[in-house]
Amino acid sequence: MMEEIIKHKFFWDLYASIYDENRRHEEYLRNTNLNILKTYFRPGQTLIEIGCGTGIEAKEMIKHGCKVVLTDVSFEMLKVAKTKVGSNAQVINLPAEYIDSFKIKFDGAYSSFGVINCMTNVSSFFQKLHSILKPGSLFIASFINRWYWGDFLFFLFGITNYLKKRLNGWGHITLNGKEYDVIARFYSLNDIKRFSKSYFVIKKVYALPFLLPPAYLKPQERLPEKLFKLLQKLENLINYRFPFNYLGERIIVIFERI
Ligand SMILES: C[S@@+](CC[C@H](N)C(=O)[O-])C[C@H]1O[C@@H](n2cnc3c(N)ncnc32)[C@H](O)[C@@H]1O
């Protein structure tokens, strides 16, 4: 376990300085995720963010009126996050695997854009997270889905070949086309239900996205604006409905602590 955590630490340290620029094409998904966070979390609540990266969401949640404690395994990511949140938030270098080190209980937690896919033991993470949250509080997580319907289509048309990785259930993480010796694991909604069921109930599930193309195809650069907006409208009508919410590129899950 420790070896994997250290590999992730080095990889994300390396990525930190170019992360924000590299993820700009994800903005349409980020906005959806942030809208959901702001819908479920109320101003005045004290939240913990797990795997905060460069602090993009923490900055917005602080603006929303929440107190946020930012945690991440990567010191370099936290350094960038600190430039965004300044003295408005606590920033702590802590792997998710040790999240139960906190002695206080939070009003809620969130973890966005695939932090769960970096973890070594997701069941154990849910158990530890449970111990630092107040009963009835929410945990909102977005993660890369194992069963994304678009991968079959893109494979068939020769557009991408991510299908093999997803079907394997894991793959090496790539950065600017280079594959690194760090692993991401892909989980289905049913996997996540199994890992979390003793500690959390699932309140709602959203695809991120189902109909809109995924961020790695840079749809805002490729599609006419009118078509993109139309797809976005349709996306909002179906992304929380079964079976679409099981089959998105990523999935956002709203958990309630038991
Ligand atoms: C894809 S980035 C997502 C960052 C941020 N949540 C966002 O929305 O942009 C994954 C983040 O998870 C962090 N991470 C990876 N493994 C971790 C672990 N075991 N514990 C805590 N953070 C971890 C990385 O350092 C990185 O900042």
The ligand as a MOL file (V3000), in Angstrom:
LIG
                    3D

  0  0  0     0  0            999 V3000
M  V30 BEGIN CTAB
M  V30 COUNTS 27 29 0 0 0
M  V30 BEGIN ATOM
M  V30 1 C -7.1370 13.8140 -10.7520 0
M  V30 2 S -6.4980 14.7270 -9.4070 0 CHG=1
M  V30 3 C -7.9720 15.5150 -8.7920 0
M  V30 4 C -7.6500 16.7590 -8.0190 0
M  V30 5 C -8.8390 17.5840 -7.5780 0
M  V30 6 N -9.7290 16.8360 -6.7190 0
M  V30 7 C -9.5960 18.1440 -8.7500 0
M  V30 8 O -10.8340 18.0560 -8.7460 0
M  V30 9 O -8.9810 18.7160 -9.6630 0 CHG=-1
M  V30 10 C -6.1770 13.5180 -8.1770 0
M  V30 11 C -5.6630 14.1010 -6.8750 0
M  V30 12 O -5.6720 13.0630 -5.8960 0
M  V30 13 C -4.4820 13.1440 -5.1320 0
M  V30 14 N -4.2240 11.8120 -4.6010 0
M  V30 15 C -3.8060 10.6940 -5.2620 0
M  V30 16 N -3.7060 9.6530 -4.4120 0
M  V30 17 C -4.0820 10.1270 -3.2050 0
M  V30 18 C -4.1850 9.5500 -1.9050 0
M  V30 19 N -3.9020 8.2620 -1.7110 0
M  V30 20 N -4.5760 10.3300 -0.8860 0
M  V30 21 C -4.8680 11.6440 -1.0730 0
M  V30 22 N -4.7680 12.2490 -2.2630 0
M  V30 23 C -4.3970 11.4980 -3.3220 0
M  V30 24 C -3.4430 13.6270 -6.1240 0
M  V30 25 O -2.3270 14.1910 -5.4840 0
M  V30 26 C -4.2390 14.6140 -6.9350 0
M  V30 27 O -4.1770 15.8990 -6.3810 0
M  V30 END ATOM
M  V30 BEGIN BOND
M  V30 1 1 1 2
M  V30 2 1 2 3
M  V30 3 1 2 10
M  V30 4 1 3 4
M  V30 5 1 4 5
M  V30 6 1 5 6
M  V30 7 1 5 7
M  V30 8 2 7 8
M  V30 9 1 7 9
M  V30 10 1 10 11
M  V30 11 1 11 12
M  V30 12 1 11 26
M  V30 13 1 12 13
M  V30 14 1 13 14
M  V30 15 1 13 24
M  V30 16 1 14 15
M  V30 17 1 14 23
M  V30 18 2 15 16
M  V30 19 1 16 17
M  V30 20 1 17 18
M  V30 21 2 17 23
M  V30 22 1 18 19
M  V30 23 2 18 20
M  V30 24 1 20 21
M  V30 25 2 21 22
M  V30 26 1 22 23
M  V30 27 1 24 25
M  V30 28 1 24 26
M  V30 29 1 26 27
M  V30 END BOND
M  V30 END CTAB
M  END
